[in-house]
Amino acid sequence: NTFVFPLCVHVFIQTTLCPVLPLLSKDGDVMIGGAFSIHSKIAQPSLSFTEKPTPFTCSRYYNFEEFRFAQTMIFAIEEINKSKHLLPNVSIGYRIYDNCGSTLSSMRAVMALMNGDELLIEKNCSGQSAVHAIIGESESSSTIVLSLSPSRLQISHSATCECLSSRKEYPSFFRTIASDLHQSRALAQLVKHFGWTWVGAVNSDSDYGNNGMAIFLSAAQEEGVCVEYIEKFDRAEPEKLLKVVEVIRKSTARVIVAFLAHVEMNNLLEQLNVHNITGRQFIGVEAWITADSLVTPTSFSVLGGSLGFAVQKTNISGLNTFLVKDFWETDFQCEENHIDVASKSCKENQDLMKLRDYNDDVEELRYSSNIYKAVYAVAHSLHSIMKCSDSQGCDKTSEVKPWQVIEALKQVNFIIKNGEQVWFDSTGAVLARYEVVNWQQRSIGSVHFEPVGYYDASLPPGQKFVLNTEAIMWPGGSKKVHISNVCSESCRPGTYKVLERGKPVCCFHCLPCPDGEISNSTDSNDCNQCPEEYWSNQIRDACVPKNVEFLSYTEDMSKILMFFTLFGVVLTVTVAVLFLINRDTPLVKANNSELSFLLLFSLSLCFLCSLTFIGRPTEWSCMLRHTAFGITFVLCISCILGKTIVVLMAFKATLPSSNVMKWFGPVQQRLTVLSLTLIQVIICILWLTINPPFPFKNMKIFREKIILECSLGSSLGFWAVLGYIGILAVLCFVLAFLARKLPDNFNEAKFITFSMLIFSAVWITFIPAYVSSPGKLTVAVEIFAILASSYGILFCIFAPKCYILALKPELNTKKSMLVSCGHTNLKVTAKHTCTPFNMHTFLRPSTATQKYPTGACD
């Protein structure tokens, strides 16, 4: 405020004490004002307030484009004045001011346009507006200054700041160019189109640059584009400009979005040339992308290949001829070699004669059509207010008030002579249409702004932005995109992004998806869990069915277990054959051959039941394996228990008159085995009826595979089966342990003790091994326990007998049995008898034949 207030006072003093004369003017029935930066710089005035202010002094640096704007405004006014249909009997005059590229001069110009150019402060204001509308300014900041009076109509041809769209703050502002809202969003789409997600951003420190950049940053964030740096500077801040150049030099972003006015862009270009900073891809805006003032012998090395949005180039018939010749001879009244007879305007503005021979920019004029449309829009508004008609003309007596012009302008809708329709939307702007242009070099030193696409906001989504990539020439003269401008390379499918701490979202690490998760797209933010029965493949980009694992017949472990199973069956059958061959020998008879053969049969079943645990579990195999195991082992243990009880009973029957053995004869032995086995059968039937085992896909042990196993169904049923076998085994062990020291060469109690000891040890060890073994190893442990306990019983009980039968047949005689008794002084007659399992009981002579259980020897 301490700086702006003195400036405003200074401008007021300058305006009131010093006459402010237009650069170009012409009287008419209605007046239109114009404000353009024909000179690009101004000498900074003194603000001491101790002496009379010095007049503003414009530099001798010309802006040819701005001069063309003034010429185009005059061309449009002259064309309307000649028209018989638009304001037929009304002449339009103009007053065009040069603000020299300064807001100070703009303030002076707007005050002059509002109140006229009275020479003395004492003179009262005329009360009538000097102009009915103002065309200009070119820049948004200067336009805002011109908008100080809300009742004065202003139409800008190139002020694009979105801030000017507020009808509350700027109700009298209109423009024949679209707001930066569209351009900024289109810039983000252009950057995203080429996959550039890591860019730098530089903008003018002005309303135009700051508002436009803010919209671009918001749109870029929506498009997933990250900005490495955001720098801004003003044309009057060389120190900040040098800082911006240093940031650009050190940055890793090769694409630069430059939201700059053409003056700031020219300053930046000079410094980039000085520091030899090249190889950057510039993305430009309409303010500078087609500015001829930027085309220098060295500028292409920096800006070559630049892309940006430009105002559409249109052809207005007659304009080119007027700009080159008619303006100088008719309006400016300056002819070559006739300066002595030239007009007063020509003599007072001799410096403008330097622009007369400059014609290189005529073919590239773009904003001139916006000036043309603005003048015609004002004319159509006045035509409506003054109630003009072709037959009666216009009512010149009616007073045209500023608010009337504003309201009439909202309703205009006309077509200019090149066929383009003109109307204003609710924000006072026209429809957004841009050309995408590319800086290309046709010959050395010749720069051409080649159209390579367009943006049209009136088209449906998906058709608004069209780009011909093949027509683009990139920095260095390449026809192919060679700039990969990203902070981090894209994460391939199978990985996901993890943001780097303290950096934008475009900077990230790519980490592989965890096991069981996938990402099937590029740059995934996270990984997706595979369905329960699926697992991620090796590169984590697809879910594949999990491997189903079970103990199959083809595995090495299964083959080994099957070998020992069949080997056990062969051994059991061999023992049975050996017993069958020697069934009439004392040894076989003494060992209760009936129970021995039943035991061998049950052992064969025990070996064979292990095969039901191998292979793919099915509903029937799951029920069979556990019930077969339970029943066959109970049958086996029941036979051993029967043999143990016979041994004990035989030694208890010490007197010939004792009838103990008749209560445990062959029938009782068979009933005992049958009863004990029947209990297990009942347990199994209840288990299968209530909650039988069934195939189950276990996915909890291993996440990456499915263990196909037999669920127990009812755990109580399984442990009841196993517990019942354990009870019988313990009972058998206890009884055999009690009979282990009874004297008899053929007393097998001690062998039963060892067999039950091994059996118990195996199954006690089995429980923790079964619970802790994962997957198919659980089945292998169960098979191992079956085989180990079966082999233990087979070897402990039958190995000693087979040894005698096969290798020591001389011990398999009555004599050997009697000698081993230790009672050789006793006479044994044919009437003397012995018990089935114990030949060396205390034998007593009997005169009568004593009947003993089957299997007793003579």
ZAMARGU-4260 file (C-alpha; in steps of 0.2 Angstrom, whole numbers, plus 5000, padded with zeros to 4 digits):
<rodrens>
0) 5000/5000/5000 | 5014/5012/5004 | 5020/5010/4986 | 5003/5009/4977 | 4996/5025/4984
5) 5010/5036/4979 | 5009/5029/4961 | 4990/5032/4961 | 4993/5050/4967 | 5007/5052/4954
10) 4995/5046/4940 | 4981/5058/4946 | 4993/5073/4945 | 5000/5067/4928 | 4982/5065/4921
15) 4976/5082/4928 | 4991/5093/4926 | 4998/5086/4910 | 4987/5083/4895 | 4986/5065/4890
20) 4984/5064/4871 | 4980/5048/4862 | 4992/5041/4850 | 4979/5039/4836 | 4962/5047/4836
25) 4948/5052/4825 | 4931/5060/4829 | 4914/5052/4826 | 4896/5052/4832 | 4901/5038/4844
30) 4918/5035/4851 | 4927/5019/4855 | 4943/5019/4865 | 4958/5008/4863 | 4973/5004/4874
35) 4988/4994/4867 | 5007/4993/4872 | 5014/4999/4856 | 5030/5004/4865 | 5035/4990/4877
40) 5044/4999/4891 | 5042/5015/4900 | 5055/5026/4910 | 5051/5024/4929 | 5045/5042/4936
45) 5052/5050/4951 | 5040/5049/4967 | 5049/5062/4977 | 5033/5074/4977 | 5045/5089/4979
50) 5044/5095/4961 | 5032/5095/4947 | 5031/5077/4940 | 5040/5073/4925 | 5030/5066/4910
55) 5030/5047/4907 | 5042/5043/4894 | 5040/5028/4883 | 5056/5019/4876 | 5059/5016/4858
60) 5057/4997/4859 | 5042/4993/4848 | 5030/4979/4850 | 5025/4976/4832 | 5010/4964/4837
65) 5002/4978/4848 | 5004/4990/4834 | 4994/4978/4822 | 4980/4978/4835 | 4978/4996/4834
70) 4978/4995/4815 | 4965/4981/4815 | 4954/4992/4827 | 4955/5006/4814 | 4952/4994/4800
75) 4936/4987/4808 | 4929/5005/4812 | 4932/5011/4795 | 4924/4995/4788 | 4908/4998/4799
80) 4908/5017/4794 | 4907/5012/4776 | 4893/4999/4779 | 4875/5003/4774 | 4867/4990/4786
85) 4877/4992/4802 | 4875/5010/4810 | 4871/5016/4793 | 4870/5035/4797 | 4882/5035/4812
90) 4901/5037/4811 | 4912/5029/4824 | 4927/5038/4830 | 4942/5031/4840 | 4955/5036/4853
95) 4969/5024/4854 | 4982/5026/4868 | 4999/5018/4870 | 5002/5012/4888 | 5020/5007/4885
100) 5018/4991/4893 | 5015/4999/4910 | 5001/4998/4923 | 5005/5016/4927 | 5002/5022/4910
105) 4986/5011/4909 | 4979/5020/4924 | 4982/5037/4915 | 4975/5030/4899 | 4959/5024/4907
110) 4956/5041/4917 | 4958/5050/4900 | 4946/5038/4891 | 4933/5040/4905 | 4934/5059/4906
115) 4942/5066/4891 | 4958/5075/4889 | 4954/5092/4898 | 4969/5102/4900 | 4966/5111/4917
120) 4961/5104/4934 | 4949/5119/4937 | 4939/5114/4922 | 4923/5104/4926 | 4921/5087/4919
125) 4910/5087/4904 | 4898/5074/4912 | 4897/5064/4896 | 4908/5049/4894 | 4923/5052/4882
130) 4921/5034/4874 | 4906/5022/4874 | 4918/5006/4875 | 4936/5002/4877 | 4945/4989/4867
135) 4960/4982/4876 | 4971/4978/4886 | 4982/4964/4880 | 4988/4958/4897 | 4977/4953/4912
140) 4985/4964/4925 | 4983/4980/4914 | 4965/4975/4910 | 4961/4974/4928 | 4967/4992/4929
145) 4956/4997/4915 | 4941/4989/4924 | 4942/5001/4938 | 4926/5009/4932 | 4912/4995/4933
150) 4901/5006/4922 | 4913/5007/4908 | 4912/4993/4895 | 4928/4985/4891 | 4932/4971/4879
155) 4949/4963/4879 | 4956/4953/4864 | 4969/4943/4874 | 4966/4945/4893 | 4963/4927/4898
160) 4965/4927/4917 | 4951/4917/4925 | 4950/4930/4938 | 4941/4941/4926 | 4926/4929/4924
165) 4918/4935/4940 | 4903/4945/4935 | 4902/4952/4953 | 4919/4960/4952 | 4920/4964/4934
170) 4902/4966/4928 | 4906/4977/4913 | 4921/4966/4907 | 4919/4956/4891 | 4932/4947/4880
175) 4933/4939/4863 | 4945/4926/4869 | 4942/4911/4881 | 4947/4911/4899 | 4963/4902/4905
180) 4952/4889/4913 | 4951/4880/4897 | 4969/4883/4892 | 4976/4877/4908 | 4966/4861/4909
185) 4971/4858/4890 | 4990/4860/4895 | 4988/4847/4908 | 4980/4835/4895 | 4994/4839/4883
190) 5007/4835/4895 | 4998/4819/4901 | 4996/4814/4882 | 5014/4811/4880 | 5016/4802/4897
195) 5026/4816/4905 | 5023/4815/4923 | 5038/4825/4929 | 5038/4843/4924 | 5044/4860/4929
200) 5033/4876/4930 | 5037/4894/4927 | 5024/4908/4927 | 5023/4927/4927 | 5021/4935/4944
205) 5005/4943/4939 | 4986/4940/4939 | 4988/4931/4922 | 5002/4920/4927 | 4997/4916/4945
210) 4979/4912/4941 | 4983/4902/4925 | 4997/4892/4934 | 4985/4888/4949 | 4972/4881/4937
215) 4986/4871/4928 | 4993/4863/4944 | 4975/4858/4950 | 4972/4850/4933 | 4989/4842/4933
220) 4986/4834/4950 | 4970/4826/4943 | 4979/4820/4928 | 4993/4812/4939 | 5007/4824/4933
225) 5019/4830/4946 | 5028/4847/4946 | 5046/4847/4952 | 5047/4865/4954 | 5036/4881/4953
230) 5045/4897/4950 | 5038/4914/4946 | 5046/4931/4942 | 5041/4948/4936 | 5048/4958/4921
235) 5055/4970/4933 | 5064/4958/4944 | 5080/4952/4936 | 5087/4944/4952 | 5072/4932/4953
240) 5074/4928/4934 | 5092/4923/4937 | 5086/4911/4951 | 5073/4904/4940 | 5087/4900/4927
245) 5098/4892/4940 | 5083/4881/4945 | 5080/4876/4927 | 5098/4872/4925 | 5099/4860/4940
250) 5082/4852/4938 | 5079/4834/4932 | 5063/4839/4923 | 5066/4841/4905 | 5048/4847/4901
255) 5044/4865/4906 | 5027/4872/4907 | 5029/4891/4904 | 5014/4901/4909 | 5022/4918/4904
260) 5017/4934/4896 | 5028/4937/4880 | 5038/4950/4889 | 5043/4938/4903 | 5046/4924/4891
265) 5058/4935/4881 | 5068/4939/4896 | 5069/4921/4901 | 5074/4916/4883 | 5088/4929/4884
270) 5095/4922/4900 | 5094/4904/4894 | 5104/4908/4879 | 5117/4917/4890 | 5119/4901/4901
275) 5118/4890/4886 | 5103/4880/4893 | 5096/4869/4879 | 5087/4852/4876 | 5072/4857/4886
280) 5054/4854/4880 | 5044/4870/4882 | 5025/4869/4884 | 5018/4886/4880 | 5003/4897/4881
285) 4994/4908/4869 | 5003/4924/4876 | 5020/4919/4868 | 5019/4903/4858 | 5016/4912/4842
290) 5025/4929/4847 | 5036/4935/4832 | 5046/4945/4845 | 5054/4929/4852 | 5060/4923/4835
295) 5079/4927/4835 | 5094/4919/4827 | 5098/4910/4843 | 5080/4907/4850 | 5077/4891/4841
300) 5091/4882/4850 | 5081/4885/4866 | 5063/4885/4860 | 5064/4873/4845 | 5051/4860/4846
305) 5040/4869/4858 | 5022/4865/4859 | 5008/4876/4865 | 4990/4882/4862 | 4988/4897/4851
310) 4973/4908/4846 | 4966/4901/4830 | 4972/4910/4815 | 4958/4917/4804 | 4958/4926/4787
315) 4949/4943/4787 | 4947/4949/4769 | 4955/4966/4766 | 4965/4966/4782 | 4982/4962/4775
320) 4981/4976/4762 | 4975/4988/4775 | 4989/4984/4787 | 5003/4985/4773 | 4997/5000/4763
325) 4980/5008/4766 | 4983/5013/4784 | 4999/5023/4780 | 4991/5032/4766 | 4973/5035/4772
330) 4972/5035/4791 | 4990/5040/4795 | 4992/5050/4779 | 5010/5047/4777 | 5017/5044/4760
335) 5034/5040/4756 | 5045/5054/4749 | 5031/5067/4754 | 5034/5070/4772 | 5033/5089/4769
340) 5015/5088/4765 | 5010/5074/4778 | 4997/5076/4790 | 4999/5083/4808 | 4997/5065/4815
345) 5011/5059/4803 | 5023/5073/4809 | 5020/5071/4827 | 5023/5052/4827 | 5037/5050/4815
350) 5044/5036/4826 | 5030/5025/4820 | 5036/5027/4802 | 5049/5014/4807 | 5036/5001/4807
355) 5030/5005/4790 | 5041/4992/4781 | 5039/4978/4793 | 5027/4966/4785 | 5034/4949/4791
360) 5021/4946/4804 | 5005/4949/4793 | 5003/4931/4789 | 5004/4925/4807 | 4991/4937/4814
365) 4980/4929/4826 | 4974/4941/4839 | 4969/4953/4826 | 4953/4944/4823 | 4948/4946/4841
370) 4950/4965/4839 | 4940/4964/4824 | 4926/4954/4833 | 4927/4966/4848 | 4924/4982/4837
375) 4909/4973/4828 | 4902/4968/4845 | 4901/4986/4851 | 4894/4991/4834 | 4880/4978/4835
380) 4876/4984/4853 | 4875/5002/4848 | 4865/4997/4833 | 4852/4989/4845 | 4852/5004/4857
385) 4850/5017/4844 | 4836/5007/4835 | 4844/5007/4818 | 4836/5001/4802 | 4841/5001/4784
390) 4827/5013/4779 | 4827/5026/4793 | 4845/5024/4799 | 4849/5027/4818 | 4842/5039/4831
395) 4856/5050/4834 | 4846/5060/4847 | 4846/5046/4860 | 4859/5047/4873 | 4869/5031/4874
400) 4872/5026/4892 | 4886/5015/4897 | 4875/5002/4906 | 4864/5001/4890 | 4879/4996/4880
405) 4884/4983/4893 | 4866/4975/4893 | 4865/4976/4874 | 4882/4967/4872 | 4875/4952/4882
410) 4862/4949/4869 | 4873/4951/4853 | 4874/4936/4842 | 4881/4939/4824 | 4892/4931/4811
415) 4907/4941/4804 | 4911/4940/4786 | 4923/4925/4787 | 4908/4915/4793 | 4913/4914/4812
420) 4899/4916/4824 | 4901/4928/4839 | 4892/4928/4855 | 4896/4929/4874 | 4893/4916/4888
425) 4888/4920/4906 | 4906/4925/4910 | 4907/4937/4896 | 4919/4926/4886 | 4918/4917/4869
430) 4919/4899/4866 | 4936/4891/4869 | 4945/4886/4853 | 4964/4884/4851 | 4976/4878/4839
435) 4991/4867/4845 | 5006/4874/4837 | 5024/4868/4836 | 5040/4878/4833 | 5048/4871/4818
440) 5062/4877/4807 | 5060/4877/4788 | 5077/4884/4784 | 5091/4891/4794 | 5085/4906/4803
445) 5067/4903/4798 | 5054/4898/4811 | 5037/4892/4807 | 5023/4890/4819 | 5016/4873/4813
450) 4998/4868/4818 | 4998/4850/4824 | 4981/4849/4832 | 4967/4858/4840 | 4956/4860/4856
455) 4938/4864/4854 | 4927/4865/4870 | 4911/4864/4860 | 4914/4846/4855 | 4909/4831/4865
460) 4921/4824/4878 | 4934/4813/4869 | 4934/4824/4854 | 4939/4841/4861 | 4958/4838/4860
465) 4965/4831/4844 | 4984/4830/4841 | 4994/4824/4825 | 5009/4817/4834 | 5018/4812/4818
470) 5018/4831/4812 | 5028/4837/4828 | 5046/4841/4827 | 5054/4839/4844 | 5070/4848/4851
475) 5085/4843/4841 | 5075/4841/4825 | 5069/4823/4829 | 5052/4817/4822 | 5050/4804/4836
480) 5047/4807/4855 | 5063/4805/4863 | 5059/4814/4880 | 5055/4802/4894 | 5051/4814/4907
485) 5046/4805/4923 | 5053/4806/4941 | 5052/4787/4942 | 5050/4774/4929 | 5033/4765/4928
490) 5030/4750/4939 | 5027/4735/4928 | 5013/4723/4932 | 5017/4712/4947 | 5024/4727/4957
495) 5016/4742/4966 | 5021/4760/4970 | 5028/4765/4987 | 5030/4784/4988 | 5047/4791/4992
500) 5047/4801/5008 | 5046/4820/5006 | 5044/4819/4987 | 5029/4821/4975 | 5018/4807/4971
505) 5026/4804/4954 | 5042/4799/4964 | 5041/4781/4970 | 5049/4764/4972 | 5042/4749/4964
510) 5041/4734/4975 | 5035/4717/4971 | 5018/4711/4976 | 5018/4700/4991 | 5015/4681/4989
515) 4997/4678/4985 | 4994/4695/4978 | 4995/4702/4961 | 4994/4718/4951 | 4989/4717/4932
520) 4991/4735/4927 | 5005/4747/4926 | 5009/4759/4941 | 4997/4750/4953 | 4995/4759/4969
525) 4992/4742/4978 | 4991/4723/4975 | 4975/4713/4975 | 4973/4697/4985 | 4970/4682/4974
530) 4954/4671/4977 | 4956/4658/4991 | 4959/4644/4979 | 4971/4654/4968 | 4989/4660/4970
535) 5000/4672/4962 | 5012/4667/4948 | 5030/4669/4948 | 5030/4687/4942 | 5014/4692/4952
540) 5004/4698/4937 | 4990/4684/4937 | 4982/4672/4949 | 4984/4654/4944 | 4975/4639/4953
545) 4985/4633/4968 | 4994/4617/4967 | 4983/4603/4975 | 4995/4592/4986 | 4992/4575/4993
550) 5002/4559/4995 | 5000/4552/4977 | 5006/4535/4971 | 5019/4543/4960 | 5029/4551/4974
555) 5046/4543/4980 | 5039/4544/4998 | 5024/4534/4993 | 5034/4521/4983 | 5045/4518/4998
560) 5030/4516/5010 | 5021/4505/4997 | 5037/4494/4996 | 5037/4492/5015 | 5019/4489/5015
565) 5020/4475/5002 | 5036/4468/5010 | 5026/4467/5026 | 5012/4457/5018 | 5025/4446/5010
570) 5033/4442/5026 | 5017/4439/5035 | 5011/4427/5021 | 5028/4419/5022 | 5026/4416/5041
575) 5009/4409/5039 | 5015/4397/5025 | 5029/4392/5037 | 5017/4389/5051 | 5005/4380/5040
580) 5019/4368/5034 | 5024/4365/5052 | 5006/4365/5059 | 5008/4347/5067 | 5024/4351/5076
585) 5025/4354/5095 | 5030/4372/5093 | 5015/4377/5082 | 5003/4367/5092 | 5010/4374/5108
590) 5007/4392/5102 | 4988/4390/5099 | 4989/4389/5080 | 4971/4395/5078 | 4975/4412/5086
595) 4992/4413/5077 | 4984/4411/5060 | 4970/4424/5064 | 4984/4436/5071 | 4994/4434/5054
600) 4978/4437/5044 | 4975/4453/5054 | 4993/4458/5052 | 4991/4457/5033 | 4976/4468/5034
605) 4985/4480/5045 | 4999/4481/5032 | 4987/4483/5018 | 4976/4496/5026 | 4991/4508/5025
610) 4988/4508/5006 | 4971/4517/5008 | 4980/4532/5015 | 4989/4534/4998 | 4981/4543/4983
615) 4969/4557/4981 | 4957/4558/4995 | 4939/4554/4991 | 4923/4552/5001 | 4924/4533/5001
620) 4943/4532/5004 | 4942/4544/5018 | 4929/4533/5027 | 4938/4517/5023 | 4955/4522/5028
625) 4951/4526/5046 | 4938/4513/5049 | 4949/4499/5041 | 4964/4505/5052 | 4954/4504/5068
630) 4945/4488/5065 | 4961/4478/5059 | 4972/4484/5073 | 4958/4479/5086 | 4957/4462/5078
635) 4976/4461/5079 | 4977/4467/5097 | 4962/4456/5102 | 4971/4440/5095 | 4987/4445/5105
640) 4976/4448/5120 | 4968/4431/5118 | 4985/4422/5117 | 4991/4432/5133 | 4976/4427/5143
645) 4978/4408/5138 | 4996/4409/5144 | 4991/4416/5161 | 4976/4404/5162 | 4987/4389/5158
650) 5000/4392/5172 | 4986/4395/5184 | 4979/4378/5180 | 4993/4369/5191 | 4982/4354/5197
655) 4976/4341/5186 | 4959/4342/5193 | 4958/4361/5189 | 4945/4366/5177 | 4950/4384/5174
660) 4955/4381/5156 | 4938/4374/5151 | 4932/4392/5154 | 4944/4399/5141 | 4944/4386/5128
665) 4944/4388/5109 | 4926/4394/5109 | 4929/4407/5122 | 4944/4413/5113 | 4935/4415/5097
670) 4921/4424/5106 | 4933/4436/5115 | 4942/4441/5099 | 4925/4443/5091 | 4917/4453/5105
675) 4932/4465/5107 | 4932/4468/5088 | 4913/4471/5087 | 4915/4485/5100 | 4927/4494/5088
680) 4915/4490/5073 | 4901/4499/5083 | 4912/4514/5087 | 4916/4515/5068 | 4898/4514/5063
685) 4893/4528/5075 | 4907/4538/5068 | 4902/4536/5050 | 4884/4539/5054 | 4885/4554/5064
690) 4900/4564/5056 | 4910/4554/5045 | 4927/4559/5038 | 4927/4568/5021 | 4939/4576/5009
695) 4944/4593/5014 | 4955/4607/5005 | 4966/4613/5019 | 4972/4631/5014 | 4978/4636/5032
700) 4994/4627/5033 | 5002/4633/5017 | 4996/4649/5008 | 5003/4644/4992 | 4995/4627/4990
705) 4980/4617/4994 | 4983/4601/5005 | 4969/4589/5000 | 4967/4578/5015 | 4954/4568/5024
710) 4945/4579/5038 | 4941/4568/5053 | 4923/4574/5053 | 4921/4570/5071 | 4937/4571/5081
715) 4929/4562/5095 | 4926/4547/5084 | 4944/4547/5078 | 4951/4548/5096 | 4938/4535/5102
720) 4944/4523/5089 | 4963/4526/5093 | 4959/4526/5112 | 4951/4510/5111 | 4966/4502/5102
725) 4977/4510/5115 | 4966/4503/5130 | 4968/4485/5122 | 4986/4487/5119 | 4989/4493/5137
730) 4979/4479/5144 | 4988/4466/5133 | 5005/4474/5139 | 5000/4473/5157 | 4995/4454/5156
735) 5010/4450/5146 | 5021/4459/5158 | 5014/4448/5172 | 5018/4432/5163 | 5035/4437/5156
740) 5045/4426/5168 | 5034/4410/5168 | 5046/4395/5164 | 5044/4389/5146 | 5054/4388/5131
745) 5039/4392/5121 | 5032/4405/5133 | 5029/4420/5121 | 5023/4432/5135 | 5040/4441/5135
750) 5039/4443/5116 | 5021/4450/5118 | 5028/4462/5131 | 5041/4468/5119 | 5028/4469/5105
755) 5016/4479/5115 | 5030/4490/5121 | 5035/4494/5103 | 5017/4496/5098 | 5014/4508/5113
760) 5030/4518/5110 | 5025/4520/5091 | 5008/4527/5094 | 5013/4538/5109 | 5026/4546/5098
765) 5013/4546/5084 | 5002/4559/5092 | 5013/4574/5093 | 5021/4569/5076 | 5003/4568/5069
770) 4998/4585/5076 | 5014/4594/5071 | 5017/4587/5054 | 5011/4598/5040 | 5002/4593/5024
775) 5004/4576/5017 | 5017/4572/5030 | 5003/4570/5042 | 4997/4555/5031 | 5015/4549/5029
780) 5017/4549/5048 | 5001/4539/5050 | 5007/4526/5038 | 5023/4525/5046 | 5015/4522/5063
785) 5004/4508/5055 | 5019/4500/5047 | 5031/4502/5062 | 5018/4494/5074 | 5014/4480/5062
790) 5032/4476/5060 | 5035/4477/5078 | 5021/4464/5082 | 5026/4453/5067 | 5045/4452/5072
795) 5043/4451/5091 | 5030/4438/5091 | 5034/4427/5076 | 5053/4430/5073 | 5059/4418/5087
800) 5047/4404/5082 | 5052/4406/5063 | 5070/4405/5069 | 5066/4388/5077 | 5055/4382/5063
805) 5067/4387/5049 | 5084/4386/5056 | 5083/4375/5072 | 5071/4361/5069 | 5080/4350/5082
810) 5072/4361/5095 | 5055/4358/5089 | 5053/4341/5098 | 5045/4334/5113 | 5061/4330/5121
815) 5068/4347/5119 | 5052/4354/5128 | 5054/4342/5142 | 5072/4345/5145 | 5070/4363/5145
820) 5058/4360/5159 | 5071/4356/5172 | 5062/4340/5178 | 5070/4326/5170 | 5068/4314/5185
825) 5049/4314/5181 | 5042/4300/5170 | 5031/4307/5157 | 5019/4294/5150 | 5007/4295/5136
830) 4994/4300/5148 | 5004/4316/5154 | 4998/4331/5146 | 5003/4350/5145 | 4994/4366/5141
835) 4993/4374/5124 | 5005/4388/5127 | 5015/4381/5142 | 5023/4364/5140 | 5033/4365/5156
840) 5019/4366/5169 | 5021/4356/5184 | 5016/4339/5177 | 5008/4327/5188 | 5004/4308/5184
845) 4987/4303/5181 | 4979/4286/5180 | 4965/4292/5170 | 4966/4301/5154 | 4964/4320/5158
850) 4956/4331/5144 | 4964/4348/5141 | 4961/4362/5129 | 4964/4360/5110 | 4983/4362/5107
855) 4989/4352/5121 | 5003/4341/5117 | 5006/4323/5123
</rodrens>
